[in-house]
Amino acid sequence: MKDRFATENGITLDEIGDDWAKASVTLTDGHRNAQGGIMGGVIFTLADLAFAAACNSVHSPSVAQQMSVNFLSGSRGSKLFAHAVCIKDGRTSGVYNIRVTDDLERDIAFITGVAFKK
């Protein structure tokens, strides 16, 4: 995998299918913000990697055109998971839902992404 930003921050691509992908990260103190919570950028980057893998499994190359993030709750766990799945595969774009959970099975974020097929 060539996504250096994600991998250098401990994020791994765990599974990939024809229109879905899963990624995860084991949380460290380096992932925390000034208030002790998990930095929103960590959550977004995790979701973005799963999204990119799912998009490019259907049509490569694809790039993010729009992302809408809803942060639902803070994580109390030690690991985060992102599961991206295609809900609409159009001619020039695809729409994906990405659910981020923690190892305590809490919903952390819900993201909708639109991929542009280059």
C-alpha positions as CSV (number, residue, x, y, z in Angstrom):
1,M,0.0,0.0,0.0
2,K,1.4,3.4,-1.0
3,D,-0.7,5.6,1.4
4,R,2.2,6.7,3.6
5,F,0.2,9.2,5.7
6,A,-2.2,6.5,6.9
7,T,0.4,3.8,7.4
8,E,2.9,6.1,9.2
9,N,0.1,6.9,11.6
10,G,-0.5,3.2,12.4
11,I,-3.6,2.6,10.1
12,T,-3.8,-0.7,8.4
13,L,-6.0,-2.0,5.5
14,D,-7.4,-5.2,6.9
15,E,-9.8,-6.6,4.3
16,I,-10.9,-5.6,0.8
17,G,-13.7,-6.8,-1.5
18,D,-15.2,-5.8,-4.8
19,D,-17.1,-2.8,-3.3
20,W,-16.1,-2.7,0.3
21,A,-13.0,-2.4,2.5
22,K,-12.1,-2.5,6.2
23,A,-9.3,-0.7,8.0
24,S,-8.2,-0.3,11.6
25,V,-5.8,1.5,13.9
26,T,-4.6,0.7,17.4
27,L,-4.8,3.9,19.4
28,T,-1.8,5.5,21.1
29,D,-1.1,8.7,23.0
30,G,0.0,10.1,19.6
31,H,-3.6,9.9,18.3
32,R,-5.0,12.1,21.1
33,N,-5.9,15.8,21.0
34,A,-5.2,18.3,23.8
35,Q,-8.3,17.3,25.7
36,G,-7.3,13.6,25.7
37,G,-9.8,12.4,23.1
38,I,-9.0,10.8,19.7
39,M,-8.2,13.5,17.2
40,G,-10.9,13.9,14.5
41,G,-8.2,13.7,11.8
42,V,-7.3,10.2,12.9
43,I,-10.9,9.1,12.6
44,F,-11.2,10.8,9.2
45,T,-7.9,9.3,7.9
46,L,-9.0,5.8,9.0
47,A,-12.3,6.2,7.2
48,D,-10.6,7.8,4.2
49,L,-8.3,4.8,3.7
50,A,-11.2,2.3,3.8
51,F,-13.1,4.5,1.4
52,A,-10.2,4.8,-1.0
53,A,-9.6,1.0,-1.0
54,A,-13.3,0.3,-1.6
55,C,-13.6,2.9,-4.4
56,N,-10.5,1.7,-6.2
57,S,-11.6,-1.9,-5.9
58,V,-14.5,-1.0,-8.1
59,H,-12.9,1.5,-10.4
60,S,-9.3,2.6,-10.5
61,P,-8.4,5.3,-10.4
62,S,-11.0,7.0,-8.2
63,V,-10.6,10.0,-6.0
64,A,-12.7,11.6,-3.2
65,Q,-15.0,14.3,-4.5
66,Q,-16.9,15.0,-1.3
67,M,-16.9,13.6,2.2
68,S,-19.5,14.3,5.0
69,V,-18.4,13.4,8.5
70,N,-20.7,13.0,11.5
71,F,-18.8,12.4,14.7
72,L,-21.2,10.4,17.0
73,S,-19.2,9.8,20.2
74,G,-15.8,9.7,21.7
75,S,-14.0,6.4,21.8
76,R,-13.2,4.8,25.1
77,G,-11.6,1.8,23.4
78,S,-8.1,1.0,22.3
79,K,-8.8,0.3,18.6
80,L,-10.9,1.9,15.9
81,F,-12.3,0.1,12.8
82,A,-13.7,1.6,9.6
83,H,-15.9,-0.4,7.2
84,A,-16.6,1.3,3.8
85,V,-19.3,-0.1,1.5
86,C,-20.5,1.1,-1.9
87,I,-24.2,2.0,-1.9
88,K,-24.4,3.5,-5.5
89,D,-22.0,2.7,-8.3
90,G,-22.7,5.2,-11.1
91,R,-21.1,5.9,-14.4
92,T,-18.8,8.7,-13.2
93,S,-19.2,8.5,-9.5
94,G,-19.8,6.2,-6.6
95,V,-21.4,6.8,-3.2
96,Y,-20.1,5.0,-0.1
97,N,-21.0,4.7,3.5
98,I,-18.2,4.4,6.0
99,R,-19.0,3.4,9.6
100,V,-16.3,3.9,12.3
101,T,-16.6,1.9,15.5
102,D,-14.3,1.0,18.4
103,D,-13.4,-2.3,20.0
104,L,-16.1,-1.6,22.6
105,E,-18.7,-1.7,19.7
106,R,-19.5,2.0,20.1
107,D,-20.4,4.0,17.0
108,I,-17.7,6.7,16.7
109,A,-18.5,8.3,13.3
110,F,-20.6,7.9,10.2
111,I,-19.2,9.2,6.9
112,T,-20.7,9.5,3.5
113,G,-18.2,9.8,0.7
114,V,-18.6,10.4,-3.0
115,A,-15.9,9.1,-5.3
116,F,-15.1,10.6,-8.7
117,K,-14.0,8.0,-11.3
118,K,-11.1,9.4,-13.3
